[in-house]
Amino acid sequence: MNLIVKSIFGSYLYGTNTKNSDRDYKGIYLPTKKECYLNNIQKSINFSTSSNKIKNNIEDIDEEIYSLQYFMKLAVNGEMIVIDLIHAPDEMLLKTSDIWKKIRAKRSEFYSKKLSGYLDYIRKQTQKYCFKGKRLIVMKEFLNLLDYYINLKSKNNKILKLKEIWNKLPLNDYSRFVYIFKEKRWPFYEICGKLLQPTISIEYAYNIIKKEYDSYGERARQAEKNVGIDWKAISHAFRSGYQLKEIYETGDLKFPLKKSEYIKNIKLGNYHYYNDNIGEKLDNLLLEIEILSSKSKYPEYINIENLNKFILECYEK
């Protein structure tokens, strides 16, 4: 295998490893011309000592080596694996090459406003755990508005569509009008990640958001007791968020992370989710990243042609 790079990865790279952390390695290889011609390129090659276990332990090793072609595809999708690996410091590298040095030198070309792999991950964690603050307030305001018109309808015996109160719907950080189709007719109304069509009845819209609001209430009760919290997942969300924030603020990313101790303490469950406002802090971090992203000078998307050109250059020998 023609290895381009192999690096220590995961918690040992981030600086968030604990006494129970297993070892992770990531790398990239250059497929042969024959493999390319015969369309026989493996996306990734995996070596693991924990394939039959539910959970890794300190003695386990996970190693994944990506083809250069697949690695570049991950880059286009804004996946966090790419961002992590291209910023691995030299002391973390077990194997390097001239190709890798060129990739590292070009790492700013992997930045864009749409680092979707990171943002989607953080957003999922935020929606899963963040019940406090503005989200509940926003949903409550929306429900109160619809409740008023539902009562009005019962008096007039008329079914109202959401579009009939379109200009009265609240707009804020969590509520907006969005177009999801190329033909810009009626936009959708998005509130706390839920998309509502203008043609649905206000009763139907009310039920959708009420269900979401009630589910947040259950999470709030769990968080108040500090139970049922996936601290490892939350720590990953914070870690991803701080990495993005550093890129947008400084134009680079350094490992180990500046916030590694804070992230590690979250991972170990050393905070109270409710009392320490963990959900709200994660929510605010996401908002900060979105603002930084919109104001950045990075392109909307990564230049695919440049990445393809680089791959071809690797075979021109």
VOVEXMAR-898358 format. One record per residue (C-alpha): residue in three letters; x, y, z. Coordinates in pm, whole numbers, padded with zeros to 5 digits, always signed. Layout:
// residues N
ALAXYZ
...
// end
This chain:
// residues 317
MET+00000+00000+00000
ASN+00133+00341-00101
LEU+00069+00537+00220
ILE+00045+00914+00185
VAL+00000+00975+00556
LYS-00086+00795+00879
SER-00167+00985+01196
ILE-00270+00933+01556
PHE-00632+01037+01568
GLY-00931+01086+01796
SER-00899+01190+02160
TYR-00518+01164+02160
LEU-00510+01416+01875
TYR-00765+01652+02032
GLY-00608+01637+02378
THR-00927+01494+02530
ASN-00801+01142+02601
THR-00866+00981+02939
LYS-00719+00675+03107
ASN-00985+00463+02934
SER-00938+00601+02581
ASP-00861+00354+02301
ARG-00619+00428+02018
ASP-00741+00559+01682
TYR-00541+00604+01363
LYS-00640+00758+01030
GLY-00455+00774+00704
ILE-00465+00813+00327
TYR-00325+00588+00055
LEU-00273+00638-00317
PRO-00438+00361-00523
THR-00235+00221-00812
LYS-00309+00316-01172
LYS-00426-00041-01232
GLU-00682-00010-00952
CYS-00802+00316-01107
TYR-00827+00172-01459
LEU-01021-00134-01335
ASN-01243+00076-01108
ASN-01123-00133-00815
ILE-01045+00139-00563
GLN-01134+00065-00203
LYS-01287+00370-00035
SER-01123+00276+00291
ILE-00929-00008+00449
ASN-01004-00089+00811
PHE-00802-00262+01077
SER-00963-00307+01416
THR-00911-00519+01728
SER-01266-00455+01850
SER-01487-00582+01565
ASN-01681-00824+01788
LYS-01719-00596+02088
ILE-01995-00358+02184
LYS-01755-00102+02328
ASN-01383-00046+02281
ASN-01145-00058+02576
ILE-00804+00092+02642
GLU-00622-00195+02466
ASP-00821-00167+02144
ILE-00688-00013+01823
ASP-00899+00126+01537
GLU-00725+00214+01212
GLU-00888+00343+00892
ILE-00700+00430+00575
TYR-00888+00624+00302
SER-00809+00631-00067
LEU-00701+00976-00183
GLN-01003+00990-00413
TYR-01250+00916-00133
PHE-01072+01154+00103
MET-01123+01435-00148
LYS-01490+01341-00177
LEU-01521+01371+00201
ALA-01356+01711+00174
VAL-01617+01830-00075
ASN-01889+01719+00168
GLY-01727+01917+00449
GLU-01671+01611+00667
MET-01491+01659+00998
ILE-01249+01371+00934
VAL-01082+01582+00665
ILE-01052+01893+00879
ASP-00910+01692+01168
LEU-00653+01506+00962
ILE-00515+01798+00760
HIS-00439+01981+01088
ALA-00266+01692+01265
PRO+00072+01826+01388
ASP+00396+01658+01284
GLU+00443+01492+01623
MET+00119+01298+01562
LEU+00228+01165+01223
LEU+00354+00807+01196
LYS+00397+00830+00819
THR+00426+01129+00588
SER+00515+01201+00225
ASP+00569+01481-00027
ILE+00204+01446-00134
TRP+00092+01495+00225
LYS+00311+01803+00264
LYS+00143+01952-00042
ILE-00203+01876+00099
ARG-00110+02034+00432
ALA+00020+02343+00254
LYS-00315+02372+00072
ARG-00532+02314+00381
SER-00701+02654+00360
GLU-00851+02538+00029
PHE-01056+02288+00230
TYR-01238+02567+00414
SER-01574+02699+00301
LYS-01884+02860+00442
LYS-02053+02522+00411
LEU-01850+02291+00630
SER-02168+02087+00646
GLY-02017+01780+00807
TYR-01940+01983+01118
LEU-02251+02201+01123
ASP-02493+01914+01063
TYR-02335+01714+01344
ILE-02352+02001+01592
ARG-02707+02088+01487
LYS-02824+01730+01548
GLN-02674+01733+01895
THR-02824+02074+01965
GLN-03171+01964+01859
LYS-03137+01646+02062
TYR-03029+01801+02389
CYS-03094+02177+02391
PHE-03430+02238+02553
LYS-03369+02567+02732
GLY-03364+02932+02644
LYS-03481+03075+02316
ARG-03609+02756+02154
LEU-03881+02696+02411
ILE-03972+03065+02412
VAL-03996+03072+02032
MET-04214+02762+02017
LYS-04437+02892+02296
GLU-04487+03223+02115
PHE-04579+03039+01796
LEU-04823+02809+01978
ASN-04992+03102+02150
LEU-05039+03277+01817
LEU-05192+02969+01654
ASP-05407+02900+01957
TYR-05561+03246+01920
TYR-05661+03176+01558
ILE-05782+02825+01638
ASN-06022+02973+01894
LEU-06124+03238+01641
LYS-06199+02966+01387
SER-06421+02778+01630
LYS-06637+03091+01661
ASN-06658+03148+01285
ASN-06668+02779+01191
LYS-06389+02829+00937
ILE-06070+02629+00873
LEU-05771+02857+00836
LYS-05459+02772+00639
LEU-05120+02873+00771
LYS-05066+03102+00472
GLU-05365+03312+00581
ILE-05168+03435+00883
TRP-04833+03425+00698
ASN-04747+03792+00765
LYS-04816+03746+01137
LEU-04575+03455+01192
PRO-04281+03547+01418
LEU-03933+03585+01268
ASN-03620+03543+01483
ASP-03304+03334+01520
TYR-03508+03012+01513
SER-03795+03109+01282
ARG-03770+03214+00919
PHE-03913+03173+00569
VAL-03711+02941+00345
TYR-03729+02824-00016
ILE-03644+02458-00070
PHE-03739+02440-00438
LYS-03587+02621-00735
GLU-03921+02767-00839
LYS-03975+03029-00570
ARG-04346+03022-00511
TRP-04462+03005-00151
PRO-04170+02962+00089
PHE-04186+02722+00381
TYR-04194+02844+00739
GLU-03911+02696+00945
ILE-03928+02699+01323
CYS-03671+02523+01543
GLY-03575+02294+01256
LYS-03934+02202+01160
LEU-04057+02292+00809
LEU-04423+02391+00775
GLN-04600+02423+00440
PRO-04821+02728+00385
THR-05113+02510+00274
ILE-05150+02311+00598
SER-05417+02407+00849
ILE-05316+02604+01155
GLU-05443+02314+01371
TYR-05203+02076+01195
ALA-04914+02322+01234
TYR-05004+02363+01601
ASN-04993+01986+01660
ILE-04652+01949+01492
ILE-04487+02217+01707
LYS-04675+02115+02023
LYS-04535+01765+01989
GLU-04183+01908+01955
TYR-04242+02142+02249
ASP-04362+01856+02469
SER-04064+01640+02378
TYR-03833+01919+02491
GLY-04020+01917+02821
GLU-03928+01551+02876
ARG-03564+01624+02800
ALA-03580+01911+03046
ARG-03704+01681+03320
GLN-03429+01431+03244
ALA-03163+01700+03234
GLU-03282+01849+03562
LYS-03211+01511+03722
ASN-02887+01489+03519
VAL-02980+01144+03383
GLY-03016+01007+03032
ILE-02746+01241+02900
ASP-02500+01114+02639
TRP-02201+01313+02762
LYS-01965+01169+02503
ALA-02190+01281+02218
ILE-02225+01627+02371
SER-01847+01654+02412
HIS-01805+01568+02041
ALA-02049+01844+01951
PHE-01862+02101+02161
ARG-01529+01983+02025
SER-01649+02014+01665
GLY-01794+02356+01739
TYR-01475+02493+01892
GLN-01273+02363+01597
LEU-01498+02542+01349
LYS-01494+02858+01554
GLU-01112+02859+01557
ILE-01097+02811+01180
TYR-01338+03097+01112
GLU-01168+03327+01362
THR-00800+03252+01293
GLY-00787+03084+00951
ASP-00620+02777+01100
LEU-00661+02504+01362
LYS-00415+02385+01625
PHE-00405+02054+01812
PRO-00432+01980+02098
LEU-00738+02202+02128
LYS-00734+02508+02352
LYS-01060+02394+02512
SER-00947+02033+02554
GLU-00981+02029+02935
TYR-01332+02174+02924
ILE-01435+01924+02655
LYS-01281+01639+02855
ASN-01477+01737+03165
ILE-01798+01737+02961
LYS-01706+01395+02824
LEU-01657+01265+03180
GLY-01993+01407+03290
ASN-01838+01644+03542
TYR-02107+01907+03479
HIS-02476+01923+03554
TYR-02661+01956+03225
TYR-02939+02172+03373
ASN-02758+02376+03639
ASP-02451+02447+03424
ASN-02658+02548+03118
ILE-02475+02299+02895
GLY-02754+02283+02638
GLU-02784+02659+02614
LYS-02405+02696+02578
LEU-02402+02445+02293
ASP-02693+02624+02131
ASN-02514+02960+02158
LEU-02195+02808+02014
LEU-02388+02697+01705
LEU-02535+03045+01656
GLU-02189+03200+01690
ILE-02047+02963+01429
GLU-02326+03038+01184
ILE-02263+03412+01218
LEU-01887+03367+01176
SER-01945+03144+00873
SER-02173+03397+00702
LYS-01923+03679+00761
SER-01617+03481+00654
LYS-01439+03539+00325
TYR-01432+03170+00243
PRO-01613+03047-00069
GLU-01959+02897-00044
TYR-01826+02558-00151
ILE-01489+02391-00202
ASN-01353+02404-00557
ILE-01396+02046-00681
GLU-01194+02106-00996
ASN-00887+02202-00794
LEU-00912+01881-00591
ASN-00950+01668-00906
LYS-00653+01842-01063
PHE-00444+01763-00756
ILE-00539+01394-00771
LEU-00433+01375-01137
GLU-00101+01544-01056
CYS-00027+01268-00807
TYR-00023+01017-01095
GLU+00183+01227-01337
LYS+00520+01072-01271
// end
